[in-house]
Amino acid sequence: MNIEIKAVHFTLHDDTREYLNKKIERIHNAENMIVDLLFTLTKDKDFGAEATVNFRWGVSIHIKEHDFELNPAIDKLMDKLGIKITKEKEKVKEKRSPGIKGEMDGV
């Protein structure tokens, strides 16, 4: 899994980078499904956190969050990211086993 972190309009400090890395560890179970995980952290009037996830089967998701503080924006982003990854995992499982439900109907 490639992880890229960019900061726009500010300098990303090591403690914030470590905080984000700790949050990334929460999605460790999806590591084999993700090819790229790209983060862009921006500072304008408030902080924005964006993530783009590229799955190995070609699907890409993009998530944005904003907050007046950087760490809460990262928290919100990672919560949404966890939900999106779980949904994508369920979609793949459904596509792999579509006949199980239909086989039970004839019994």
C-alpha positions in Angstrom: 0.0 0.0 0.0 1.4 3.3 -1.1 0.8 6.2 1.3 1.3 9.7 0.3 0.7 12.8 2.5 0.7 16.3 1.2 0.3 19.6 3.1 -0.9 22.6 1.2 -0.5 26.2 2.5 1.3 25.0 5.7 4.1 22.9 6.9 3.1 19.5 8.3 4.8 18.8 11.6 6.1 15.4 12.6 3.6 15.1 15.5 0.7 15.6 13.0 2.3 13.1 10.6 2.6 10.6 13.5 -1.1 11.2 14.5 -2.2 10.5 10.9 -0.1 7.3 10.8 -1.7 6.1 14.0 -5.1 6.7 12.4 -4.1 4.8 9.3 -3.2 1.8 11.4 -7.0 1.5 12.1 -7.6 0.4 8.5 -4.7 -2.1 8.6 -7.2 -5.0 7.8 -7.8 -3.4 4.4 -4.1 -3.1 3.5 -4.2 -5.9 1.0 -7.1 -4.3 -0.9 -5.7 -0.8 -1.2 -3.1 0.1 -3.8 -2.8 3.9 -3.1 -3.8 6.0 -0.1 -3.4 9.7 -0.9 -3.9 12.4 1.7 -4.1 16.1 1.1 -4.2 18.4 4.1 -5.0 22.1 3.4 -5.2 25.3 5.4 -7.4 28.1 4.2 -9.9 29.7 6.7 -10.2 26.3 8.2 -8.4 23.0 7.8 -9.4 20.5 5.1 -8.5 16.9 4.9 -9.0 14.9 1.7 -8.3 11.3 1.0 -8.2 9.3 -2.3 -8.2 5.5 -2.1 -7.4 3.4 -5.1 -8.4 -0.2 -4.7 -6.7 -3.0 -6.5 -9.8 -3.9 -8.6 -9.9 -0.4 -10.1 -12.4 1.4 -7.9 -11.4 4.8 -6.5 -13.1 6.7 -3.7 -12.5 10.4 -2.7 -13.5 11.8 0.7 -13.3 15.4 2.0 -13.7 16.8 5.5 -13.3 20.3 7.1 -12.8 21.6 10.6 -11.3 24.6 12.4 -8.7 22.3 13.9 -6.5 19.8 11.9 -6.7 16.8 14.2 -10.6 16.8 14.4 -10.6 17.1 10.6 -8.3 14.0 10.4 -10.6 12.2 12.8 -13.7 12.8 10.8 -11.9 11.9 7.6 -10.7 8.6 9.0 -14.1 7.7 10.4 -15.7 8.2 6.9 -12.8 6.4 5.3 -13.3 3.3 7.5 -17.0 3.3 6.6 -16.3 3.6 2.9 -13.7 0.8 3.0 -16.2 -1.5 4.8 -18.9 -0.8 2.2 -16.5 -1.5 -0.6 -15.4 -4.7 1.0 -19.1 -5.8 1.3 -19.7 -5.0 -2.4 -16.8 -7.2 -3.4 -18.0 -10.0 -1.2 -21.5 -9.8 -2.7 -20.1 -9.9 -6.3 -18.0 -13.0 -5.5 -20.9 -15.0 -4.0 -24.1 -14.1 -5.8 -25.5 -17.6 -6.1 -25.7 -18.5 -2.4 -29.0 -16.7 -1.9 -30.6 -18.0 -5.1 -29.7 -21.7 -4.3 -31.8 -21.6 -1.1 -34.9 -20.4 -2.9 -35.6 -23.8 -4.6 -35.4 -25.8 -1.4 
